Amino acid sequence: MTFVVLILAYAILASLFYVEYHYKARTTTTLQTAGDDRGTTRLLLLSYLIAITTPLVCLLLLDTTTAMSDYVKWTGLGIMFSAIFFLRWATTVNPFYLPSLSTTDDQFICTDGPYKLIRHPGYCAFIVAWFGFGLTTGSWIAFFIIFLLLSVVYLLRIQAEEQMMLDRFGVDYQQYMNETYRIIPYVY
């Protein structure tokens, strides 16, 4: 059962990346790259590699007597599906959503949909998806490695993006930061 759930989880992850990377900003005329992303792109790629291989290593090397129940694994799949819909919502309401750290010459700060409460619904969706993926692994060790690793790396990415947005929009983005949360409404 673990293997079936894990295969489904990999398929859902692929769908999540498809939604993000095949989305084109609707009003883009000229991209302005951020310059220094503080190494977060490389960190994300390395973290993805670790997160994707961790369940397989755990399946092969660890004792499965402390594994999660099937209910927890299927719940993880449900969480991953909800992350896809949340990401799709974020990409739909924000005409300037881009998977890279860049802005456009005609960009403005989106405050619609999930952006009313949180500044980074895309990253939130990915953190939630990796949380769900960790649950689908069937291993508490894999879950903690995946969730903690990706959460830390996404938080570093968020800091780099916020600096880019402050550089681009200045006081307007600072005001938006004062009125919203980063990724968890009313918490953080």
Contact map, one row per residue, 1 for C-alpha under 8 A:
11111000000000000000000000000000000000000000000000000000000000000000010000000000000000000000000000000000000000000000000000000000000000000000000000000000000000000000000000000000000000000000
11111100000000000000000000000000000000000000000000000000000000000000010010000000000000000000000000000000000000000000000000000000000000011100000000000000000000000000000000000000000000000000
11111110000000000000000000000000000000000000000000000000000000000000000000000000000000000000000000000000000000000000000000000000000000000000000000000000000000000000000000000000000000000000
11111111000000000000000000000000000000000000000000000000000000000000000000000000000000000000000000000000000000000000000000000000000000000000000000000000000000000000000000000000000000000000
11111111100000000000000000000000000000000000000000000000000000000000000011001000000000000000000000000000000000000000000000000000000000011000000000000000000000000000000000000000000000000000
01111111110000000000000000000000000000000000000000000000000000000000000000000000000000000000000000000000000000000000000000000000000000011000000000000000000000000000000000000000000000000000
00111111111000000000000000000000000000000000000000000000000000000000000000000000000000000000000000000000000000000000000000000000000000000000000000000000000000000000000000000000000000000000
00011111111100000000000000000000000000000000000000000000000000000000000000001000000000000000000000000000000000000000000000000000000000000000000000000000000000000000000000000000000000000000
00001111111110000000000000000000000000000000000000000000000000000000000000001001000000000000000000000000000000000000000000000000000010010000000000000000000000000000000000000000000000000000
00000111111111000000000000000000000000000000000000000000000000000000000000000000000000000000000000000000000000000000000000000000000000000000000000000000000000000000000000000000000000000000
00000011111111100000000000000000000000000000000000000000000000000000000000000000000000000000000000000000000000000000000000000000000000000000000000000000000000000000000000000000000000000000
00000001111111110000000000000000000000000000000000000000000000000000000000001001100000000000000000000000000000000000000000000000000000000000000000000000000000000000000000000000000000000000
00000000111111111000000000000000000000000000000000000000000000000000000000000001000000000000000000000000000000000000000000000000100010000000000000000000000000000000000000000000000000000000
00000000011111111100000000000000000000000000000000000000000000000000000000000000000000000000000000000000000000000000000000000000000000000000000000000000000000000000000000000000000000000000
00000000001111111110000000000000000000000000000000000000000000000000000000000000000100000000000000000000000000000000000000000000000000000000000000000000000000000000000000000000000000000000
00000000000111111111000000000000000000000000000000000000000000000000000000000000001100100000000000000000000000000000000000000100000000000000000000000000000000000000000000000000000000000000
00000000000011111111100000000000000000000000000000000000000000000000000000000000000000000000000000000000000000000000000000000000000000000000000000000000000000000000000000000000000000000000
00000000000001111111110000000000000000000000000000000000000000000000000000000000000000000000000000000000000000000000000000000000000000000000000000000000000000000000000000000000000000000000
00000000000000111111111000000000000000000000000000000000000000000000000000000000000100110000000000000000000000000000000000000000000000000000000000000000000000000000000000000000000000000000
00000000000000011111111000000000000000000000000000000000000000000000000000000000000000110010000001100000000000000000000000000000000000000000000000000000000000000000000000000000000000000000
00000000000000001111111100000000000000000000000000000000000000000000000000000000000000000000000000100000000000000000000000000000000000000000000000000000000000000000000000000000000000000000
00000000000000000111111100000000000000000000000000000000000000000000000000000000000000000000000000000000000000000000000000000000000000000000000000000000000000000000000000000000000000000000
00000000000000000011111110000000000000000000000000000000000000000000000000000000000000000010000001000000000000000000000000000000000000000000000000000000000000000000000000000000000000000000
00000000000000000000111111000000000000000000000000000000000000000000000000000000000000000000000011000000000000000000000000000000000000000000000000000000000000000000000000000000000000000000
00000000000000000000001111110000000000000000000000000000000000000000000000000000000000000000001111000000000000000000000000000000000000000000000000000000000000000000000000000000000000000000
00000000000000000000000111110000000000000000000000000000000000000000000000000000000000000000001100000000000000000000000000000000000000000000000000000000000000000000000000000000000000000000
00000000000000000000000011111000000000000000000000000000000000000000000000000000000000000000001100000000010000000000000000000000000000000000000000000000000000000000000000000000000000000000
00000000000000000000000011111110000000000000000000000000000000000000000000000000000000000000000100000001111000000000000000000000000000000000000000000000000000000000000000000000000000000000
00000000000000000000000000111110000000000000000000000000000000000000000000000000000000000000000000000001110000000000000000000000000000000000000000000000000000000000000000000000000000000000
00000000000000000000000000011111000000000000000000000000000000000000000000000000000000000000000000000001110000000000000000000000000000000000000000000000000000000000000000000000000000000000
00000000000000000000000000011111100000000000000000000000000000000000000000000000000000000000000000000111100000000000000000000000000000000000000000000000000000000000000000000000000000000000
00000000000000000000000000000111110000000000000000000000000000000000000000000000000000000000000000000111100000000000000000000000000000000000000000000000000000000000000000000000000000000000
00000000000000000000000000000011111000000000000000000000000000000000000000000000000000000000000000001110000000000000000000000000000000000000000000000000000000000000000000000000000000000000
00000000000000000000000000000001111110000000000000000000000000000000000000000000000000000000000000001110000000000000000000000000000000000000000000000000000000000001000000000000000000000000
00000000000000000000000000000000111110000000000000000000000000000000000000000000000000000000000000000000000000000000000000000000000000000000000000000000000000000000000000000000000000000000
00000000000000000000000000000000011111100000000000000000000000000000000000000000000000000000000000000000000000000000000000000000000000000000000000000000000000000000000000000000000000000000
00000000000000000000000000000000011111111000000000000000000000000000000000000000000000000000000000001000000000000000000000000000000000000000000000000000000010011000000000000000000000000000
00000000000000000000000000000000000111110000000000000000000000000000000000000000000000000000000000000000000000000000000000000000000000000000000000000000000010010000000000000000000000000000
00000000000000000000000000000000000111111110000000000000000000000000000000000000000000000000000000000000000000000000000000000000000000000000000000000000000000000000000000000000000000000000
00000000000000000000000000000000000011111111000000000000000000000000000000000000000000000000000000000000000000000000000000000000000000000000000000000000100110010000000000000000000000000000
00000000000000000000000000000000000010111111100000000000000000000000000000000000000000000000000000000000000000000000000000000000000000000000000000000000000010000000000000000000000000000000
00000000000000000000000000000000000000111111110000000000000000000000000000000000000000000000000000000000000000000000000000000000000000000000000000000000000000000000000000000000000000000000
00000000000000000000000000000000000000111111111000000000000000000000000000000000000000000000000000000000000000000000000000000000000000000000000000000000100000000000000000000000000000000000
00000000000000000000000000000000000000011111111100000000000000000000000000000000000000000000000000000000000000000000000000000000000000000000000000000100110000000000000000000000000000000000
00000000000000000000000000000000000000001111111110000000000000000000000000000000000000000000000000000000000000000000000000000000000000000000000000000000000000000000000000000000000000000000
00000000000000000000000000000000000000000111111111000000000000000000000000000000000000000000000000000000000000000000000000000000000000000000000000000000000000000000000000000000000000000000
00000000000000000000000000000000000000000011111111100000000000000000000000000000000000000000000000000000000000000000000000000000000000000000000000001100100000000000000000000000000000000000
00000000000000000000000000000000000000000001111111110000000000000000000000000000000000000000000000000000000000000000000000000000000000000000000000000100000000000000000000000000000000000000
00000000000000000000000000000000000000000000111111111000000000000000000000000000000000000000000000000000000000000000000000000000000000000000000000000000000000000000000000000000000000000000
00000000000000000000000000000000000000000000011111111100000000000000000000000000000000000000000000000000000000000000000000000000000000000000000001000000000000000000000000000000000000000000
00000000000000000000000000000000000000000000001111111110000000000000000000000000000000000000000000000000000000000000000000000000000000000000000011000100000000000000000000000000000000000000
00000000000000000000000000000000000000000000000111111111000000000000000000000000000000000000000000000000000000000000000000000000000000000000000000000000000000000000000000000000000000000000
00000000000000000000000000000000000000000000000011111111100000000000000000000000000000000000000000000000000000000000000000000000000000000000000000000000000000000000000000000000000000000000
00000000000000000000000000000000000000000000000001111111110000000000000000000000000000000000000000000000000000000000000000000000000000000000010011000000000000000000000000000000000000000000
00000000000000000000000000000000000000000000000000111111111000000000000000000000000000000000000000000000000000000000000000000000000000001010010000000000000000000000000000000000000000000000
00000000000000000000000000000000000000000000000000011111111100000000000000000000000000000000000000000000000000000000000000000000000000000000000000000000000000000000000000000000000000000000
00000000000000000000000000000000000000000000000000001111111111000000000000000000000000000000000000000000000000000000000000000000000000000000000000000000000000000000000000000000000000000000
00000000000000000000000000000000000000000000000000000111111111000000000000000000000000000000000000000000000000000000000000000000000000000010110000000000000000000000000000000000000000000000
00000000000000000000000000000000000000000000000000000011111111010000000000000000000000000000000000000000000000000000000000000000000000000000000000000000000000000000000000000000000000000000
00000000000000000000000000000000000000000000000000000001111111000000000000000000000000000000000000000000000000000000000000000000000000000000000000000000000000000000000000000000000000000000
00000000000000000000000000000000000000000000000000000000111111100000000000000000000000000000000000000000000000000000000000000000000000000000000000000000000000000000000000000000000000000000
00000000000000000000000000000000000000000000000000000000111111110000000000000000000000000000000000000000000000000000000000000000000000000000000000000000000000000000000000000000000000000000
00000000000000000000000000000000000000000000000000000000000011111100000000000000000000000000000000000000000000000000000000000000000000000000000000000000000000000000000000000000000000000000
00000000000000000000000000000000000000000000000000000000001001111110000000000000000000000000000000000000000000000000000000000000000000000010000000000000000000000000000000000000000000000000
00000000000000000000000000000000000000000000000000000000000000111110000000000000000000000000000000000000000000000000000000000000000000000000000000000000000000000000000000000000000000000000
00000000000000000000000000000000000000000000000000000000000000111111000000000000000000000000000000000000000000000000000000000000000000000011000000000000000000000000000000000000000000000000
00000000000000000000000000000000000000000000000000000000000000011111100000000000000000000000000000000000000000000000000000000000000000000111000000000000000000000000000000000000000000000000
00000000000000000000000000000000000000000000000000000000000000000111110110000000000000000000000000000000000000000000000000000000000000100111000000000000000000000000000000000000000000000000
00000000000000000000000000000000000000000000000000000000000000000011111110000000000000000000000000000000000000000000000000000000000000000100000000000000000000000000000000000000000000000000
11000000000000000000000000000000000000000000000000000000000000000001111111000000000000000000000000000000000000000000000000000000000000000100000000000000000000000000000000000000000000000000
00000000000000000000000000000000000000000000000000000000000000000000111111100000000000000000000000000000000000000000000000000000000000000000000000000000000000000000000000000000000000000000
00000000000000000000000000000000000000000000000000000000000000000001111111110000000000000000000000000000000000000000000000000000000000110100000000000000000000000000000000000000000000000000
01001000000000000000000000000000000000000000000000000000000000000001111111111000000000000000000000000000000000000000000000000000000000111100000000000000000000000000000000000000000000000000
00001000000000000000000000000000000000000000000000000000000000000000011111111100000000000000000000000000000000000000000000000000000000010000000000000000000000000000000000000000000000000000
00000000000000000000000000000000000000000000000000000000000000000000001111111110000000000000000000000000000000000000000000000000000100110000000000000000000000000000000000000000000000000000
00000000000000000000000000000000000000000000000000000000000000000000000111111111000000000000000000000000000000000000000000000000001111110000000000000000000000000000000000000000000000000000
00001001100100000000000000000000000000000000000000000000000000000000000011111111100000000000000000000000000000000000000000000000000110010000000000000000000000000000000000000000000000000000
00000000000000000000000000000000000000000000000000000000000000000000000001111111110000000000000000000000000000000000000000000000000100000000000000000000000000000000000000000000000000000000
00000000000000000000000000000000000000000000000000000000000000000000000000111111111000000000000000000000000000000000000000000001101100000000000000000000000000000000000000000000000000000000
00000000100110000000000000000000000000000000000000000000000000000000000000011111111100000000000000000000000000000000000000000001111110000000000000000000000000000000000000000000000000000000
00000000000100000000000000000000000000000000000000000000000000000000000000001111111110000000000000000000000000000000000000000000100000000000000000000000000000000000000000000000000000000000
00000000000000000000000000000000000000000000000000000000000000000000000000000111111111000000000000000000000000000000000000000000000000000000000000000000000000000000000000000000000000000000
00000000000000010000000000000000000000000000000000000000000000000000000000000011111111100000000000000000000000000000000000001101100000000000000000000000000000000000000000000000000000000000
00000000000000110010000000000000000000000000000000000000000000000000000000000001111111110000000000000000000000000000000000001000100000000000000000000000000000000000000000000000000000000000
00000000000000000000000000000000000000000000000000000000000000000000000000000000111111111000000000000000000000000000000000000000000000000000000000000000000000000000000000000000000000000000
00000000000000000000000000000000000000000000000000000000000000000000000000000000011111111100000000000000000000000000000011001000000000000000000000000000000000000000000000000000000000000000
00000000000000010011000000000000000000000000000000000000000000000000000000000000001111111110000000000000000000000000000011001100000000000000000000000000000000000000000000000000000000000000
00000000000000000011000000000000000000000000000000000000000000000000000000000000000111111111000000000000000000000000000000000000000000000000000000000000000000000000000000000000000000000000
00000000000000000000000000000000000000000000000000000000000000000000000000000000000011111111100000000000000000001100000000000000000000000000000000000000000000000000000000000000000000000000
00000000000000000000000000000000000000000000000000000000000000000000000000000000000001111111110010000000000000001110000011000000000000000000000000000000000000000000000000000000000000000000
00000000000000000001001000000000000000000000000000000000000000000000000000000000000000111111111010000000000000000000000001000000000000000000000000000000000000000000000000000000000000000000
00000000000000000000000000000000000000000000000000000000000000000000000000000000000000011111111000000000000000000000000000000000000000000000000000000000000000000000000000000000000000000000
00000000000000000000000000000000000000000000000000000000000000000000000000000000000000001111111000000000000000011000000000000000000000000000000000000000000000000000000000000000000000000000
00000000000000000000000000000000000000000000000000000000000000000000000000000000000000000111111110000000000001010000000000000000000000000000000000000000000000000000000000000000000000000000
00000000000000000000000011100000000000000000000000000000000000000000000000000000000000000011111110000000000000000000000000000000000000000000000000000000000000000000000000000000000000000000
00000000000000000000000011110000000000000000000000000000000000000000000000000000000000000000011111000011001101000000000000000000000000000000000000000000000000000000000000000000000000000000
00000000000000000000000110000000000000000000000000000000000000000000000000000000000000000110011111100000000000000000000000000000000000000000000000000000000000000000000000000000000000000000
00000000000000000001001110000000000000000000000000000000000000000000000000000000000000000000000111111110000000000000000000000000000000000000000000000000000000000000000000000000000000000000
00000000000000000001100000000000000000000000000000000000000000000000000000000000000000000000000011111000000000000000000000000000000000000000000000000000000000000000000000000000000000000000
00000000000000000000000000000000000000000000000000000000000000000000000000000000000000000000000001111100000000000000000000000000000000000000000000000000000000000000000000000000000000000000
00000000000000000000000000000000110010000000000000000000000000000000000000000000000000000000000001111110000000000000000000000000000000000000000000000000000000001001000000000000000000000000
00000000000000000000000000000011110000000000000000000000000000000000000000000000000000000000000001011111000000000000000000000000000000000000000000000000000000000001000000000000000000000000
00000000000000000000000000000011110000000000000000000000000000000000000000000000000000000000000101001111101000000000000000000000000000000000000000000000000000000000000100000000000000000000
00000000000000000000000000011111000000000000000000000000000000000000000000000000000000000000000100000111111000000000000000000000000000000000000000000000000000000000000000000000000000000000
00000000000000000000000000011111000000000000000000000000000000000000000000000000000000000000000000000011111000000000000000000000000000000000000000000000000000000000000000000000000000000000
00000000000000000000000000111100000000000000000000000000000000000000000000000000000000000000000000000001111100000000000000000000000000000000000000000000000000000000000000000000000000000000
00000000000000000000000000010000000000000000000000000000000000000000000000000000000000000000000100000011111110000000000000000000000000000000000000000000000000000000000000000000000000000000
00000000000000000000000000000000000000000000000000000000000000000000000000000000000000000000000100000000011111000000000000000000000000000000000000000000000000000000000000000000000000000000
00000000000000000000000000000000000000000000000000000000000000000000000000000000000000000000000000000000001111100000000000000000000000000000000000000000000000000000000000001000000000000000
00000000000000000000000000000000000000000000000000000000000000000000000000000000000000000000010100000000000111110010000000000000000000000000000000000000000000000000000000000000000000000000
00000000000000000000000000000000000000000000000000000000000000000000000000000000000000000000000000000000000011111111000000000000000000000000000000000000000000000000000000000000000000000000
00000000000000000000000000000000000000000000000000000000000000000000000000000000000000000000110000000000000001111111000000000000000000000000000000000000000000000000000000000000000000000000
00000000000000000000000000000000000000000000000000000000000000000000000000000000000000001100100000000000000000111111000000000000000000000000000000000000000000000000000000000000000000000000
00000000000000000000000000000000000000000000000000000000000000000000000000000000000000001100000000000000000000111111110010000000000000000000000000000000000000000000000000000000000000000000
00000000000000000000000000000000000000000000000000000000000000000000000000000000000000000100000000000000000001111111111110000000000000000000000000000000000000000000000000000000000000000000
00000000000000000000000000000000000000000000000000000000000000000000000000000000000000000000000000000000000000111111111000000000000000000000000000000000000000000000000000000000000100000000
00000000000000000000000000000000000000000000000000000000000000000000000000000000000000000000000000000000000000000111111000000000000000000000000000000000000000000000000000000000001110001000
00000000000000000000000000000000000000000000000000000000000000000000000000000000000000000000000000000000000000000111111110000000000000000000000000000000000000000000000000000000000111111000
00000000000000000000000000000000000000000000000000000000000000000000000000000000000000000000000000000000000000000011111110000000000000000000000000000000000000000000000000000000100111100000
00000000000000000000000000000000000000000000000000000000000000000000000000000000000000000000000000000000000000000010011111110000000000000000000000000000000001000000000000000000000001100000
00000000000000000000000000000000000000000000000000000000000000000000000000000000000001100100000000000000000000000110011111111000000000000000000000000000000000000000000000000000000000100000
00000000000000000000000000000000000000000000000000000000000000000000000000000000000001100110000000000000000000000000000111111100000000000000000000000000000000000000000000000000000000000000
00000000000000000000000000000000000000000000000000000000000000000000000000000000000000000000000000000000000000000000000111111110000000000000000000000000010001000000000000000000000000100000
00000000000000000000000000000000000000000000000000000000000000000000000000000000000000000000000000000000000000000000000111111111000000000000000000000000000000000000000000000000000000110000
00000000000000000000000000000000000000000000000000000000000000000000000000000000001101100000000000000000000000000000000011111111100000000000000000000000000000000000000000000000000000000000
00000000000000010000000000000000000000000000000000000000000000000000000000000000001000100000000000000000000000000000000001111111110000000000000000000000000000000000000000000000000000000000
00000000000000000000000000000000000000000000000000000000000000000000000000000000000000000000000000000000000000000000000000111111111000000000000000100110010000000000000000000000000000000000
00000000000000000000000000000000000000000000000000000000000000000000000000000011001000000000000000000000000000000000000000011111111100000000000000000000000000000000000000000000000000000000
00000000000010000000000000000000000000000000000000000000000000000000000000000011101100000000000000000000000000000000000000001111111110000000000000000000000000000000000000000000000000000000
00000000000000000000000000000000000000000000000000000000000000000000000000000001000000000000000000000000000000000000000000000111111111000000000001100100000000000000000000000000000000000000
00000000000000000000000000000000000000000000000000000000000000000000000000010011000000000000000000000000000000000000000000000011111111100000001001100000000000000000000000000000000000000000
00000000000000000000000000000000000000000000000000000000000000000000000000111111000000000000000000000000000000000000000000000001111111110000000000000000000000000000000000000000000000000000
00000000100010000000000000000000000000000000000000000000000000000000000000011001000000000000000000000000000000000000000000000000111111111000001000000000000000000000000000000000000000000000
00000000000000000000000000000000000000000000000000000000000000000000000000010000000000000000000000000000000000000000000000000000011111111111011101100000000000000000000000000000000000000000
00000000000000000000000000000000000000000000000000000000000000000001000110110000000000000000000000000000000000000000000000000000001111111111001000000000000000000000000000000000000000000000
01001100100000000000000000000000000000000000000000000000000000000000000111111000000000000000000000000000000000000000000000000000000111111100000000000000000000000000000000000000000000000000
01001100000000000000000000000000000000000000000000000010000000000000000010000000000000000000000000000000000000000000000000000000000011111110011000000000000000000000000000000000000000000000
01000000000000000000000000000000000000000000000000000000000000000011110110000000000000000000000000000000000000000000000000000000000001111111011000000000000000000000000000000000000000000000
00000000000000000000000000000000000000000000000000000010010000010111000000000000000000000000000000000000000000000000000000000000000001101111111000000000000000000000000000000000000000000000
00000000000000000000000000000000000000000000000000000000000000000111000000000000000000000000000000000000000000000000000000000000000001100111111100000000000000000000000000000000000000000000
00000000000000000000000000000000000000000000000000000000010000000000000000000000000000000000000000000000000000000000000000000000000000000011111110000000000000000000000000000000000000000000
00000000000000000000000000000000000000000000000000000110010000000000000000000000000000000000000000000000000000000000000000000000000001001111111111000000000000000000000000000000000000000000
00000000000000000000000000000000000000000000000000000000000000000000000000000000000000000000000000000000000000000000000000000000001011101111111111100000000000000000000000000000000000000000
00000000000000000000000000000000000000000000000000000000000000000000000000000000000000000000000000000000000000000000000000000000000001000001111111110000000000000000000000000000000000000000
00000000000000000000000000000000000000000000000000100100000000000000000000000000000000000000000000000000000000000000000000000000000000000000111111111000000000000000000000000000000000000000
00000000000000000000000000000000000000000000000001100100000000000000000000000000000000000000000000000000000000000000000000000000011001000000011111111100000000000000000000000000000000000000
00000000000000000000000000000000000000000000000000000000000000000000000000000000000000000000000000000000000000000000000000000010011001000000001111111110000000000000000000000000000000000000
00000000000000000000000000000000000000000000000000000000000000000000000000000000000000000000000000000000000000000000000000000000000000000000000111111111000000000000000000000000000000000000
00000000000000000000000000000000000000000000001000000000000000000000000000000000000000000000000000000000000000000000000000000000000000000000000011111111100000000000000000000000000000000000
00000000000000000000000000000000000000000001001100100000000000000000000000000000000000000000000000000000000000000000000000000010010000000000000001111111110000000000000000000000000000000000
00000000000000000000000000000000000000000000000000000000000000000000000000000000000000000000000000000000000000000000000000000010000000000000000000111111111000000000000000000000000000000000
00000000000000000000000000000000000000000000000000000000000000000000000000000000000000000000000000000000000000000000000000000000000000000000000000011111111100000000000000000000000000000000
00000000000000000000000000000000000000010011001000000000000000000000000000000000000000000000000000000000000000000000000000000000000000000000000000001111111110000000000000000000000000000000
00000000000000000000000000000000000000000001000000000000000000000000000000000000000000000000000000000000000000000000000000100010000000000000000000000111111111000000000000000000000000000000
00000000000000000000000000000000000000000000000000000000000000000000000000000000000000000000000000000000000000000000000000000000000000000000000000000011111111100000000000000000000000000000
00000000000000000000000000000000000000010000000000000000000000000000000000000000000000000000000000000000000000000000000000000000000000000000000000000001111111110000000000000000000000000000
00000000000000000000000000000000000011011000000000000000000000000000000000000000000000000000000000000000000000000000000000000000000000000000000000000000111111111000000000000000000000000000
00000000000000000000000000000000000000000000000000000000000000000000000000000000000000000000000000000000000000000000000100100000000000000000000000000000011111111100000000000000000000000000
00000000000000000000000000000000000000000000000000000000000000000000000000000000000000000000000000000000000000000000000000000000000000000000000000000000001111111110000000000000000000000000
00000000000000000000000000000000000011010000000000000000000000000000000000000000000000000000000000000000000000000000000000000000000000000000000000000000000111111111000000000000000000000000
00000000000000000000000000000000000010000000000000000000000000000000000000000000000000000000000000001000000000000000000000000000000000000000000000000000000011111111100000000000000000000000
00000000000000000000000000000000000000000000000000000000000000000000000000000000000000000000000000000000000000000000000000000000000000000000000000000000000001111111110000000000000000000000
00000000000000000000000000000000000000000000000000000000000000000000000000000000000000000000000000000000000000000000000000000000000000000000000000000000000000111111111000000000000000000000
00000000000000000000000000000000010000000000000000000000000000000000000000000000000000000000000000001100000000000000000000000000000000000000000000000000000000011111111100000000000000000000
00000000000000000000000000000000000000000000000000000000000000000000000000000000000000000000000000000000000000000000000000000000000000000000000000000000000000001111111111001000000000000000
00000000000000000000000000000000000000000000000000000000000000000000000000000000000000000000000000000000000000000000000000000000000000000000000000000000000000000111111111101100000000000000
00000000000000000000000000000000000000000000000000000000000000000000000000000000000000000000000000000000000000000000000000000000000000000000000000000000000000000011111111000000000000000000
00000000000000000000000000000000000000000000000000000000000000000000000000000000000000000000000000000010000000000000000000000000000000000000000000000000000000000001111111000000000000000000
00000000000000000000000000000000000000000000000000000000000000000000000000000000000000000000000000000000000000000000000000000000000000000000000000000000000000000000111111111000000000000000
00000000000000000000000000000000000000000000000000000000000000000000000000000000000000000000000000000000000000000000000000000000000000000000000000000000000000000000111111111100000000000000
00000000000000000000000000000000000000000000000000000000000000000000000000000000000000000000000000000000000000000000000000000000000000000000000000000000000000000000010011111110000000000000
00000000000000000000000000000000000000000000000000000000000000000000000000000000000000000000000000000000000000000000000000000000000000000000000000000000000000000000000011111111000000000000
00000000000000000000000000000000000000000000000000000000000000000000000000000000000000000000000000000000000010000000000000000000000000000000000000000000000000000000110011111111100000000000
00000000000000000000000000000000000000000000000000000000000000000000000000000000000000000000000000000000000000000000000000000000000000000000000000000000000000000000010001111111110000000000
00000000000000000000000000000000000000000000000000000000000000000000000000000000000000000000000000000000000000000000000000000000000000000000000000000000000000000000000000111111111000000000
00000000000000000000000000000000000000000000000000000000000000000000000000000000000000000000000000000000000000000000000000000000000000000000000000000000000000000000000000011111111100000000
00000000000000000000000000000000000000000000000000000000000000000000000000000000000000000000000000000000000000000000001000000000000000000000000000000000000000000000000000001111111111000000
00000000000000000000000000000000000000000000000000000000000000000000000000000000000000000000000000000000000000000000000000000000000000000000000000000000000000000000000000000111111110000000
00000000000000000000000000000000000000000000000000000000000000000000000000000000000000000000000000000000000000000000100000000000000000000000000000000000000000000000000000000011111110000000
00000000000000000000000000000000000000000000000000000000000000000000000000000000000000000000000000000000000000000001111000000000000000000000000000000000000000000000000000000001111111001000
00000000000000000000000000000000000000000000000000000000000000000000000000000000000000000000000000000000000000000000111000000000000000000000000000000000000000000000000000000000111111111111
00000000000000000000000000000000000000000000000000000000000000000000000000000000000000000000000000000000000000000000011100000000000000000000000000000000000000000000000000000000100111111001
00000000000000000000000000000000000000000000000000000000000000000000000000000000000000000000000000000000000000000000011110110000000000000000000000000000000000000000000000000000000011111001
00000000000000000000000000000000000000000000000000000000000000000000000000000000000000000000000000000000000000000000010000010000000000000000000000000000000000000000000000000000000011111111
00000000000000000000000000000000000000000000000000000000000000000000000000000000000000000000000000000000000000000000110000000000000000000000000000000000000000000000000000000000000111111111
00000000000000000000000000000000000000000000000000000000000000000000000000000000000000000000000000000000000000000000000000000000000000000000000000000000000000000000000000000000000010011111
00000000000000000000000000000000000000000000000000000000000000000000000000000000000000000000000000000000000000000000000000000000000000000000000000000000000000000000000000000000000010011111
00000000000000000000000000000000000000000000000000000000000000000000000000000000000000000000000000000000000000000000000000000000000000000000000000000000000000000000000000000000000011111111
